[in-house]
Amino acid sequence: MAPVSFGVDATEPIVLVITGRLTPADVPRLCEELAARLYGTEATEAICDVGGLGPPNLAAVEAVARLHLTARRHGCRLGLRGVGSEMRLLLDLTGLSDLAGTLQETPGAGAGAGAGAATGTATGTGEREGEGGESR
């Protein structure tokens, strides 16, 4: 007998790990990086690990909002991982806490690197570190 397929997408989520302190100039680069990782995949979820961010600021909030839009344009949901209490408060104050899908709060300051099929780190200084997966 041939195996039966039920159309379930077992693709692991794309994980973007952001570290450092973000500036407004970093936001377009992060969106381009997420779009490149999502291009040509069948991923239905993208996870942004913000546990390594310095003290959150409005640039981080803008990044979450724009990354959410970028993921939606590629047919994905955006989830956040490593959300500290300060970042959660900023998202709540700006009315954006529901934009990011799943908010996974991390007790304490930072979280480690994310797990997934395509994991990479983007720093808030305009540099890129340790990318995995494809990018275009």
Solvent accessible surface area in square Angstrom, and as a share of the most:
residue,aa,sasa,rsa
1,M,239,1.07
2,A,82,0.63
3,P,133,0.84
4,V,103,0.59
5,S,101,0.65
6,F,169,0.71
7,G,71,0.68
8,V,127,0.73
9,D,64,0.33
10,A,94,0.73
11,T,60,0.35
12,E,97,0.43
13,P,35,0.22
14,I,8,0.04
15,V,0,0.00
16,L,1,0.01
17,V,6,0.04
18,I,2,0.01
19,T,38,0.22
20,G,30,0.29
21,R,124,0.45
22,L,4,0.02
23,T,63,0.37
24,P,95,0.60
25,A,86,0.66
26,D,8,0.04
27,V,0,0.00
28,P,57,0.36
29,R,44,0.16
30,L,0,0.00
31,C,14,0.09
32,E,120,0.54
33,E,4,0.02
34,L,3,0.01
35,A,28,0.22
36,A,16,0.13
37,R,6,0.02
38,L,5,0.02
39,Y,131,0.50
40,G,71,0.68
41,T,62,0.36
42,E,133,0.60
43,A,7,0.05
44,T,79,0.46
45,E,41,0.18
46,A,0,0.00
47,I,24,0.12
48,C,1,0.01
49,D,2,0.01
50,V,8,0.05
51,G,4,0.04
52,G,27,0.26
53,L,27,0.13
54,G,27,0.26
55,P,94,0.59
56,P,30,0.19
57,N,32,0.16
58,L,120,0.59
59,A,9,0.07
60,A,2,0.01
61,V,7,0.04
62,E,66,0.30
63,A,1,0.01
64,V,2,0.01
65,A,21,0.16
66,R,92,0.33
67,L,0,0.00
68,H,21,0.09
69,L,87,0.43
70,T,9,0.05
71,A,0,0.00
72,R,155,0.57
73,R,177,0.65
74,H,74,0.33
75,G,62,0.59
76,C,8,0.05
77,R,144,0.53
78,L,5,0.02
79,G,4,0.04
80,L,1,0.01
81,R,57,0.21
82,G,1,0.01
83,V,0,0.00
84,G,17,0.16
85,S,79,0.51
86,E,106,0.48
87,M,6,0.03
88,R,82,0.30
89,L,102,0.51
90,L,40,0.20
91,L,0,0.00
92,D,73,0.38
93,L,128,0.63
94,T,58,0.34
95,G,52,0.50
96,L,39,0.19
97,S,28,0.18
98,D,117,0.61
99,L,53,0.26
100,A,0,0.00
101,G,49,0.47
102,T,59,0.35
103,L,34,0.17
104,Q,86,0.38
105,E,91,0.41
106,T,29,0.17
107,P,127,0.80
108,G,63,0.60
109,A,96,0.75
110,G,50,0.48
111,A,38,0.29
112,G,56,0.54
113,A,85,0.66
114,G,13,0.13
115,A,79,0.61
116,G,29,0.28
117,A,68,0.53
118,A,8,0.07
119,T,33,0.19
120,G,1,0.01
121,T,25,0.15
122,A,0,0.00
123,T,14,0.08
124,G,4,0.04
125,T,99,0.58
126,G,44,0.43
127,E,105,0.47
128,R,117,0.43
129,E,87,0.39
130,G,70,0.68
131,E,67,0.30
132,G,29,0.28
133,G,58,0.56
134,E,125,0.56
135,S,54,0.35
136,R,179,0.65
